[in-house]
Amino acid sequence: MNANESRRDFLKGSGLGLLMVKPEAVRGSQASSALSVGLIGCGNRGMYVSGIFAKNEFAKVTAICDIYDDQIQQATKKYSGAKVFKDYKELLRSDVDAVLIATPAYLHPEHFEAAVAARKHIFMEKPAGVNAAGCRRVIEAAKKADPSKRITVDYQQRYGKEYRKAYAVVKSGELGGIKMARASWLGNGPPLKTGHPPSEERIRNWFFYRELSGDILIEQDCHSIDVVNWFTGSHPVRACGYGSRQLRHYGDIYDNLGVTFQFADGMIFSYSANQFRTPGFQDVSETFVCEKGAVNVSRRGYTIYRDKQPPETAVTKYDITEDNVNEFIEGCRSGKLENTAFSAAESTLTAVMALEAIVRGAEMTWEKVSRM
């Protein structure tokens, strides 16, 4: 079986293309009323992204859920009148139209599976999971999803306006085929949380524990990997690399790494990341070197290089998460649906393959990681 056949099998039944459903079939007459949203996980990311939902006139955060009282308190201050839950299963049994899953990464498969069973529209933070088993669990749940519900994972580059313009240029063929890719995430990591009881340490600071976050490759760097998978329309078939801890003395995750991926056609994708940037410097971007030009794209915009022409540039001046959230809301209300759990699991599994290669100190293949 070749790589394209393998990928088709992986994505079979995924519904990656948009599916149009009559607006009246969308639960809660959403075409004429605000989408009611339940927030599961009231930490930093949950509060930030739910705030984007709340700014949209066609959505309202009507329910919140967290296991910690202090996080519930900050959420109730922002969303007065919202129903409060400490058990996510009870929130899923409520009448909310959609759920925003913003819990620690290791819980995503469990919470996604339950949200699918509850037949809600789902907006879930990446990654799909923290290991191969978690990715498979998401895939199996996604296969059972109600086709009248929109399922979106927050790989927001796929929704950014400049990202889509750069993608259209590459896919048009005017630059020829992609012959090499490089990407990097050289920047800061999240702050360490303090002031909580020792018994809550691992959950409060879940990002810093590989078992809970999947390390920086899976929790953060999967964004860049997803962009490369998206632009190439495929996934790498093998990876090797190294990682270390140069400045981080907390938890058990790396603070820098380098990975080399190879696609089935031999194309190389090189990736580097760290979480100790020098103040004033960062490089979070993806570059595609094609036969007749090149494209560099990031959350700040893009630059397109064509032979014998000045570079074409565009600047992004806002957080592209807004594009993803607003398209999700409009899609739920209008019946313009999607199920991106499959592509999200594919990109997450690509990151898992790379992490396994680093930890084991040996090349890891897509075939092996898919069987883990």
PEWOQUI-V969923 format. One record per pair of residues at least 24 apart in sequence whose C-alpha atoms are under 7 Angstrom apart, sorted by the first residue. I is the first residue (numbers start at 1). J is the second residue. D is the distance in Angstrom with one decimal. If there is no record, write none. Layout:
# PEWOQUI-V969923
I,J,D
I,J,D
This chain:
# PEWOQUI-V969923
3,264,6.1
7,234,6.9
11,342,6.0
14,339,6.5
14,342,5.8
15,338,6.4
15,339,5.7
16,338,6.2
16,339,5.9
16,340,6.0
17,338,6.6
18,336,6.3
18,337,5.5
18,338,5.0
19,336,5.9
19,337,5.0
19,338,6.0
20,335,5.5
20,336,4.8
20,337,6.1
21,148,6.6
21,335,4.5
21,336,6.5
22,335,5.7
23,333,6.6
23,334,5.0
23,335,5.1
26,148,6.5
26,332,7.0
26,333,6.7
26,335,6.3
27,97,6.7
28,97,6.9
30,333,4.7
31,333,4.6
31,334,5.6
33,58,6.8
34,58,4.3
34,59,4.7
34,60,6.4
35,59,4.4
35,60,6.1
35,97,6.2
36,60,5.1
36,61,6.0
36,62,5.9
36,96,5.2
36,97,5.2
36,98,6.3
37,61,4.7
37,62,5.8
37,63,6.7
37,96,5.7
37,97,6.1
37,98,4.8
37,99,5.4
37,100,7.0
38,62,6.0
38,63,4.5
38,64,5.6
38,96,6.0
38,98,6.2
38,99,4.6
38,100,6.1
39,63,6.2
39,64,4.7
39,65,6.1
39,99,5.9
39,100,4.9
39,101,6.5
40,64,6.1
40,65,4.8
40,66,6.4
40,88,6.5
40,100,6.0
40,101,5.1
40,102,5.9
40,103,6.5
41,65,6.0
41,66,5.2
41,101,6.6
41,102,4.9
41,103,4.7
42,66,5.9
42,71,5.6
42,72,6.6
42,75,6.4
43,71,6.4
45,102,6.6
46,102,5.0
52,322,6.4
53,325,6.5
59,329,6.9
92,118,6.1
93,118,6.9
97,121,6.4
98,122,5.7
99,123,6.2
100,124,5.7
101,125,6.2
104,206,6.6
104,213,7.0
105,129,5.9
105,130,6.4
105,212,6.4
105,213,5.3
106,130,5.5
106,212,4.9
106,213,6.1
109,134,5.6
109,137,6.0
109,138,5.3
112,138,6.9
113,138,6.7
113,141,5.3
116,141,6.7
116,145,5.5
119,146,6.1
120,149,6.5
121,149,4.9
121,150,5.0
121,151,6.0
122,150,6.3
122,151,4.7
122,152,6.2
123,151,6.1
123,152,4.9
123,153,5.7
124,152,6.4
124,153,4.8
124,154,6.1
125,153,5.7
125,154,4.9
126,153,6.0
126,154,5.6
126,155,6.5
127,218,6.6
127,219,5.9
127,348,5.9
128,344,6.0
128,345,5.3
128,348,6.1
130,212,7.0
130,213,6.0
130,214,4.4
130,218,6.5
131,214,6.8
131,352,6.0
132,349,6.1
132,352,6.7
132,369,6.7
132,370,6.8
132,372,6.1
133,372,7.0
135,345,5.2
135,349,6.5
138,341,6.9
139,341,6.7
139,342,5.9
139,345,6.8
142,341,6.3
149,337,6.7
150,332,6.0
150,337,4.7
150,338,5.2
150,339,6.1
151,338,5.9
151,339,4.5
151,340,6.1
151,341,6.8
152,338,7.0
152,339,6.2
152,340,5.4
152,341,6.8
153,340,6.2
153,341,6.4
153,344,6.6
155,223,6.2
156,320,6.3
156,321,5.3
156,324,5.7
157,227,7.0
157,320,6.9
159,323,5.7
159,324,5.3
160,320,5.1
160,323,5.9
162,301,5.7
162,302,6.6
162,316,6.9
163,297,6.6
166,302,6.9
167,231,6.3
175,290,5.9
175,291,6.1
175,292,4.6
175,293,5.2
176,290,5.7
176,291,4.8
176,292,5.6
177,290,5.3
177,291,5.7
178,288,6.3
178,289,5.8
178,290,4.2
178,291,6.7
179,267,6.0
179,289,5.8
179,290,5.3
179,291,6.6
180,267,5.8
180,268,5.5
180,269,6.1
180,288,6.1
180,289,5.2
181,268,6.5
181,269,4.6
181,270,6.5
181,287,5.6
181,288,4.6
181,289,6.1
182,269,5.3
182,270,4.7
182,271,5.7
182,286,6.0
182,287,5.3
182,288,6.7
183,224,6.5
183,270,6.5
183,271,5.0
183,272,6.7
183,285,5.6
183,286,4.2
183,287,6.0
184,271,5.5
184,272,4.8
184,273,5.4
184,283,6.3
184,284,5.4
184,285,5.8
184,286,6.7
185,221,6.7
185,272,6.6
185,273,4.6
185,274,6.5
185,283,5.9
185,284,4.3
185,285,6.9
186,273,5.0
186,274,4.9
186,275,6.3
186,277,6.1
186,282,5.4
186,283,5.1
186,284,6.0
187,274,6.2
187,275,5.1
187,276,6.1
187,277,4.7
187,282,5.2
187,283,6.9
188,275,4.4
188,276,5.4
188,277,5.7
189,275,4.9
208,251,5.0
208,252,6.4
208,253,5.8
209,251,5.4
209,252,5.5
209,253,6.0
210,252,6.3
210,253,5.6
215,253,5.2
215,254,6.7
216,253,7.0
216,254,6.8
217,351,6.0
217,355,6.6
218,348,6.4
218,351,5.3
218,352,6.4
222,347,6.6
222,348,6.1
222,351,5.9
224,286,6.7
225,347,6.3
226,347,5.0
229,347,6.8
235,263,6.6
235,350,7.0
236,261,6.0
236,262,5.3
236,263,4.1
236,264,6.7
237,262,6.1
237,263,5.3
237,264,5.9
237,365,5.6
237,366,4.8
238,262,5.5
238,363,6.8
238,364,5.6
238,365,4.1
238,366,5.8
239,353,6.8
239,354,5.5
239,357,6.4
239,363,5.7
239,364,5.5
239,365,6.4
240,354,6.5
240,357,5.2
240,358,6.5
240,362,6.4
240,363,4.7
240,364,6.5
241,357,6.3
241,358,5.1
242,358,5.0
243,358,6.2
259,354,6.8
